[in-house]
Amino acid sequence: MNVLFLSIGKLDNIEDRGIYTDLLRQFRDNGHMVYVASPRERRTNLPTEYTIAQDADERVVGSFKKLCKERGITIEYVDTMKELGKACNIDVGSAIAVILK
């Protein structure tokens, strides 16, 4: 199952204890694909970079890529979801990752 978690709150690390991070870890640990999006750049005036796996299903990432293009947000690409998941220190693949500076 794909889980998209949209947050207006601060979510720095999925390993932090809290009701939402605990829930997200449960999804992740049970083999589900977990995606988290947060409008950090608007609250902090810091840039956000997005990374997308090239082998990700276009139905999952298509509208996200379109939105980034419309807003002039830079997207970096990696070859596989497995590689992106490993870079995020999670045991499952990831279609999209957000790099907070």
Backbone as CSV, one residue per row, in Angstrom:
resi,resn,N_x,N_y,N_z,CA_x,CA_y,CA_z,C_x,C_y,C_z
1,MET,0.848,-1.172,0.000,0.000,0.000,0.000,0.896,1.238,0.000
2,ASN,0.497,2.266,-0.716,1.185,3.546,-0.703,0.511,4.448,0.316
3,VAL,1.312,5.087,1.165,0.793,5.991,2.190,1.395,7.366,1.934
4,LEU,0.545,8.359,1.704,0.998,9.735,1.533,0.586,10.512,2.773
5,PHE,1.564,11.047,3.488,1.298,11.806,4.708,1.620,13.264,4.424
6,LEU,0.610,14.101,4.452,0.783,15.539,4.235,0.761,16.227,5.588
7,SER,1.766,17.025,5.838,1.891,17.645,7.152,2.157,19.132,7.018
8,ILE,1.495,19.913,7.848,1.837,21.334,7.925,2.747,21.582,9.120
9,GLY,2.972,20.547,9.897,3.844,20.646,11.067,5.271,20.285,10.728
10,LYS,6.130,20.457,11.710,7.543,20.156,11.540,7.749,18.658,11.735
11,LEU,8.355,18.021,10.759,8.641,16.593,10.821,10.059,16.398,10.292
12,ASP,11.027,16.396,11.217,12.428,16.319,10.812,12.940,14.902,10.645
13,ASN,12.460,13.979,11.469,13.024,12.642,11.475,11.934,11.638,11.839
14,ILE,11.754,10.641,11.005,10.713,9.640,11.258,11.017,8.807,12.499
15,GLU,12.256,8.836,12.966,12.627,8.077,14.163,12.287,8.828,15.459
16,ASP,11.912,10.097,15.370,11.484,10.848,16.563,10.210,10.229,17.112
17,ARG,10.023,10.316,18.430,8.803,9.786,19.038,7.679,10.807,18.925
18,GLY,6.528,10.350,18.556,5.353,11.190,18.433,4.244,10.391,17.780
19,ILE,3.036,10.854,17.902,1.908,10.085,17.394,1.998,9.847,15.886
20,TYR,2.395,10.859,15.121,2.441,10.708,13.670,3.663,9.923,13.222
21,THR,4.812,10.199,13.817,6.013,9.448,13.434,5.896,7.980,13.841
22,ASP,5.271,7.709,14.980,5.041,6.317,15.385,4.173,5.609,14.351
23,LEU,3.128,6.270,13.892,2.234,5.701,12.886,2.976,5.464,11.568
24,LEU,3.760,6.442,11.133,4.501,6.302,9.885,5.507,5.159,9.968
25,ARG,6.176,5.009,11.103,7.106,3.894,11.276,6.379,2.553,11.206
26,GLN,5.183,2.479,11.764,4.414,1.237,11.698,4.102,0.876,10.244
27,PHE,3.675,1.859,9.465,3.436,1.605,8.046,4.716,1.131,7.369
28,ARG,5.810,1.855,7.580,7.093,1.509,6.972,7.540,0.108,7.372
29,ASP,7.477,-0.176,8.658,7.955,-1.458,9.175,7.113,-2.636,8.699
30,ASN,5.892,-2.362,8.252,5.031,-3.417,7.733,5.077,-3.496,6.201
31,GLY,6.107,-2.873,5.607,6.357,-3.024,4.181,5.611,-2.086,3.262
32,HIS,4.951,-1.070,3.800,4.219,-0.124,2.957,5.142,0.988,2.466
33,MET,4.817,1.550,1.312,5.559,2.695,0.781,5.019,3.947,1.460
34,VAL,5.893,4.693,2.134,5.478,5.874,2.886,6.089,7.112,2.239
35,TYR,5.246,8.100,1.960,5.682,9.369,1.374,5.248,10.484,2.319
36,VAL,6.153,11.400,2.602,5.845,12.510,3.504,6.104,13.813,2.757
37,ALA,5.160,14.731,2.823,5.329,16.043,2.208,4.978,17.117,3.227
38,SER,5.806,18.141,3.278,5.603,19.236,4.221,6.045,20.536,3.561
39,PRO,5.271,21.603,3.697,5.611,22.875,3.049,6.673,23.663,3.811
40,ARG,7.806,23.047,4.079,8.862,23.637,4.899,9.377,24.964,4.344
41,GLU,9.560,25.048,3.038,10.177,26.242,2.474,9.353,27.503,2.718
42,ARG,8.063,27.385,2.835,7.224,28.566,3.091,7.340,29.047,4.532
43,ARG,7.476,28.112,5.470,7.533,28.489,6.883,8.895,29.029,7.287
44,THR,9.961,28.487,6.704,11.304,28.808,7.172,12.119,29.632,6.189
45,ASN,11.602,29.837,4.993,12.328,30.518,3.926,13.640,29.831,3.578
46,LEU,13.692,28.502,3.805,14.838,27.702,3.414,14.445,26.854,2.216
47,PRO,15.411,26.601,1.327,15.066,25.800,0.144,14.823,24.348,0.503
48,THR,13.967,23.720,-0.264,13.717,22.296,-0.139,14.059,21.670,-1.481
49,GLU,14.792,20.575,-1.450,15.116,19.848,-2.669,14.362,18.531,-2.653
50,TYR,13.883,18.125,-3.797,13.146,16.883,-3.912,13.941,15.907,-4.770
51,THR,13.954,14.668,-4.361,14.628,13.616,-5.112,13.591,12.572,-5.497
52,ILE,13.599,12.191,-6.762,12.637,11.222,-7.269,13.391,10.052,-7.900
53,ALA,12.942,8.843,-7.610,13.527,7.654,-8.219,13.018,7.523,-9.652
54,GLN,13.924,7.277,-10.584,13.536,7.196,-11.990,12.652,5.995,-12.289
55,ASP,12.723,4.947,-11.458,11.883,3.784,-11.714,10.536,3.852,-10.977
56,ALA,10.239,4.990,-10.357,8.969,5.163,-9.646,7.816,5.229,-10.649
57,ASP,6.682,4.725,-10.244,5.483,4.714,-11.073,5.047,6.153,-11.346
58,GLU,4.862,6.481,-12.597,4.474,7.846,-12.988,3.138,8.244,-12.369
59,ARG,2.263,7.272,-12.096,0.982,7.581,-11.447,1.202,8.098,-10.030
60,VAL,2.314,7.709,-9.413,2.625,8.139,-8.052,3.320,9.498,-8.057
61,VAL,4.261,9.703,-8.962,5.095,10.912,-8.920,4.710,11.978,-9.952
62,GLY,3.839,11.647,-10.895,3.521,12.562,-11.993,2.992,13.915,-11.562
63,SER,1.978,13.928,-10.704,1.407,15.212,-10.285,2.394,15.989,-9.421
64,PHE,3.233,15.271,-8.667,4.246,15.926,-7.843,5.288,16.608,-8.737
65,LYS,5.731,15.926,-9.798,6.701,16.519,-10.725,6.106,17.744,-11.420
66,LYS,4.841,17.665,-11.783,4.175,18.791,-12.442,4.121,20.000,-11.511
67,LEU,3.769,19.765,-10.257,3.709,20.846,-9.273,5.075,21.489,-9.070
68,CYS,6.123,20.679,-8.980,7.480,21.212,-8.817,7.865,22.074,-10.017
69,LYS,7.520,21.601,-11.214,7.841,22.362,-12.420,7.115,23.707,-12.428
70,GLU,5.834,23.702,-12.058,5.044,24.936,-12.025,5.618,25.952,-11.029
71,ARG,6.163,25.455,-9.929,6.674,26.343,-8.873,8.172,26.586,-8.953
72,GLY,8.822,26.035,-9.978,10.250,26.244,-10.160,11.110,25.549,-9.109
73,ILE,10.644,24.423,-8.597,11.373,23.677,-7.572,12.277,22.657,-8.256
74,THR,13.530,22.593,-7.816,14.510,21.687,-8.383,14.237,20.250,-7.964
75,ILE,14.333,19.341,-8.916,14.195,17.915,-8.647,15.492,17.236,-9.058
76,GLU,16.029,16.428,-8.166,17.177,15.583,-8.471,16.638,14.172,-8.697
77,TYR,17.331,13.376,-9.482,16.880,12.016,-9.764,17.944,10.996,-9.363
78,VAL,17.500,9.863,-8.877,18.357,8.706,-8.648,17.792,7.567,-9.498
79,ASP,18.583,6.514,-9.684,18.178,5.445,-10.590,16.997,4.617,-10.095
80,THR,17.028,4.211,-8.819,16.005,3.275,-8.358,15.388,3.687,-7.026
81,MET,14.173,3.200,-6.786,13.503,3.426,-5.509,14.275,2.760,-4.376
82,LYS,14.855,1.609,-4.658,15.647,0.907,-3.646,16.842,1.764,-3.220
83,GLU,17.518,2.357,-4.190,18.665,3.225,-3.912,18.239,4.448,-3.090
84,LEU,17.100,5.032,-3.421,16.612,6.199,-2.700,16.216,5.827,-1.274
85,GLY,15.560,4.692,-1.110,15.215,4.226,0.230,16.452,4.012,1.081
86,LYS,17.471,3.408,0.494,18.731,3.168,1.223,19.375,4.497,1.622
87,ALA,19.345,5.480,0.727,19.919,6.794,1.041,19.157,7.479,2.178
88,CYS,17.864,7.151,2.311,17.040,7.720,3.381,17.109,6.880,4.660
89,ASN,17.925,5.831,4.626,18.118,4.953,5.780,16.828,4.228,6.166
90,ILE,16.079,3.795,5.147,14.889,2.977,5.386,15.045,1.670,4.619
91,ASP,14.350,0.645,5.063,14.520,-0.687,4.495,13.610,-0.980,3.311
92,VAL,12.824,-0.021,2.885,11.957,-0.191,1.727,12.291,0.890,0.712
93,GLY,11.842,0.683,-0.523,12.087,1.673,-1.559,11.281,2.940,-1.326
94,SER,11.710,4.016,-1.947,11.018,5.293,-1.837,10.966,5.943,-3.213
95,ALA,9.804,6.447,-3.592,9.668,7.111,-4.886,10.151,8.559,-4.817
96,ILE,9.892,9.222,-3.689,10.227,10.641,-3.516,10.871,10.837,-2.159
97,ALA,11.891,11.677,-2.119,12.503,12.062,-0.851,12.663,13.577,-0.839
98,VAL,12.544,14.141,0.325,12.705,15.588,0.502,14.000,15.812,1.263
99,ILE,14.849,16.667,0.732,16.115,16.982,1.383,15.979,18.362,1.987
100,LEU,16.015,18.424,3.303,15.886,19.693,4.005,17.274,20.242,4.286
101,LYS,17.480,21.499,3.940,18.780,22.122,4.185,18.741,22.924,5.448
